[in-house]
Amino acid sequence: MGSRECVLAGLVLGFSLCRAGWADIYVYTAADGAVSLSNVPPDDRYTVLIAAPQQSVATATVETTRKPYAGLARKARFDQAVEKASRTHGLESALLHAVISVESAYNPKAVSKKGAAGLMQLMPGTAKRYGVADPFDPVQNLNGGAKYLRDLLNMFSSDMSLALAAFNAGEGAVVKYGNRIPPYRETLRYVPRVLDYYRRYRADAGL
């Protein structure tokens, strides 16, 4: 397994441990940019990446059973538009849904502190680059975001983890760190969250 795959495997495993076992997840970034994750840090170079929620396992189980993941009603409103954008740009609808779930939770009017807007949280420069005149128009935003994601997958040889990292941090950041997931705390959280939704939406579709 290469370093890039190891980073992704560690991220996904760490996130899964956090959700299932409610353990803190720690991260350490080496001088060469390599990222290490652990739920039992071996030394004080590691810092907390994801803190375990302060609640009982029993309570968490009840909540998970009642509400596997948020936004299902909102998701249904955009199923057809997402399916169309997915076909147009050669993507899995589960992947688009996963990105939207993390980016905006299906709020087409969402705006981040950095100025990203709409369902797929497009930055102004990205929206302009992909011909999105109104980022709050769900169809325009979806198509612009889907086209951008398609281009990122092409750029990074269909490596989904790197494409998602680039969607979050910019393709320049991924290239800067030698085609690895950049060691930014936000991006390290973002990639496994999207992949988790992606797997669940695929499972829901019987894939």
Helices and strands as residue ranges (DSSP letters): H 3-21, E 25-29, E 35-38, E 47-50, H 57-66, H 72-77, H 79-89, H 93-103, H 124-129, H 138-155, H 160-169, H 171-176, H 185-204
